[in-house]
């Protein structure tokens, strides 16, 4: 296996492990809301707003640096639907220089921010992933 293939495999395994932990954390009530003054941001992200009504699973956050840039993964939970959440982030992130690329993907500079949705009972678990292009 090539070095690149090995690194991709490790990253995917870490993301899968974090996804599983976040779902367990949300089901046992380990969710919290992060705020900074009147504005709320997703933990680990300097300028990723946390949509009103979302709760964040801070215990499941992952952050590390690679030779190509930083990798951040955070999870939140919401009772809102995917369309409303994507509409919120399209508007909020465009004001911060992000460009929507479809399929929950936003581009800015040399980074990609992906917003994925995972069903979690009556709620949606939302995964925010930032990685280098």
ABEGO torsion letter per residue (X at the ends): XBAAAAAAAAAAAAAAAAAAAAAAAAAAGABBBBBBEABBBBBGBAABBBBBGBBBBAAABBBBBBAAEBBBBBBBBBABBAAAAAAAAAAAAAAAGBBBAEGGBBBBEABBBBBBBBBBEABBBBBBBBBBX
